[in-house]
Amino acid sequence: MEEITLLKQIPLFADMTDDQLQSLAGAMGRRSYDRGQVILRQGDEGHSLFVVISGRVRIYTLSPEGYELSVWICDEGAFFGEMALLTGEPRSASAEAMQPTEVLVLQRQAFRDFLLSNPQAAVHTIEMLSRRLRHTTESLEALVSLNASERVARQLLALLERYGVEQEDGVLIDLDLSQEAIASLVGTTRESANRALSSLRSQGIVQTDRSRIRVLQPKQLQDLLY
């Protein structure tokens, strides 16, 4: 079964036997989403866990005023939507496909049974939740202590570490990043994010081309934060 091969490549399920994987795969369905399509919405009741087979998903929250704050990006092999399943509370965030994306969907009871019978997977789930909580805490601290330009610089450095591709004239952040996406990632307005990027361009630190950003001077970008 193709699903078993896919599950073996995902850290959450890597320690399971073939029989366990076959049982789990039988409880899963597949869904596909177009770029920009919302997969789940903050506040909805949570019935399922999602595992990214291909593509990329942005996890974000909405403030009472309607501003977006992106809190996590899920790549292939990552999972999301587990919080509502574990707590029984409404979805704490929304999820949107950043590009054409395919996911496996695991329903609440199957996921809970899976964790109860697989302690290592339960530990891995806790570790991933802890990393996300740390990331969210650091993001909130940055919103308080840094101005818009510093937030953009900090976020570009983080994306550089995760998605950077070395090239002759700098490091390409291999990720589609509109001005709206940058603003959402750093918790500011589109206009503020645009001004910050314009300043970085004028200093020769970054180069932008449509929805791609190339960092020409990583050291200078880092120096802006110290």
Secondary structure, 3 states (H helix, E strand, C coil): CHHHHHHHCCHHHCCCCHHHHHHHHHCEEEEEECCCCEEECCCCCCCEEEEEEECCEEEEEECCCCCEEEEEEECCCCEECHHHHHHCCCCCCEEEECCCEEEEEEEHHHHHHHHHHCHHHHHHHHHHHHHHHHHHHHHHHHHHHCCHHHHHHHHHHHHHHHHEEEECCEEEECCCCCHHHHHHHHCCCHHHHHHHHHHHHHCCCEEEECCEEEECCHHHHHHCCC
